[in-house]
Amino acid sequence: MTIKWVQQDPLVMNGEPFCYGSRLTVRQLLELRSNGYDLTRILKDHPELRVLGIAAAYVYAANDKARYGEFFERDGSLVGPGYSEAEAAELPAQYRVPGVVIKPGANAA
């Protein structure tokens, strides 16, 4: 079974894209990250999320900068802590995006 990690339904969360298996929108996830939440803290506070799903949400945001532009630095990277290289090691290649998912200098898990 293939999971669509970011979903959008006009009848759920007022049509705002959200993370599979949760009531957390992509925007809320980006707000947590921009407020300094790292992967460990996000997963602790939201155990229904998955490492792959969070990465998919970050990539989704990167592909829709018109909607999520305020969460990006001038260099195109997402604001806040991302995955370390070690945390991203098991992700599929399409989700190991430097600056978006992997934040240079992020602490190893």
Order of alpha helices (4+ residues) and beta strands (2+ residues): beta-beta-alpha-alpha-alpha-alpha-alpha
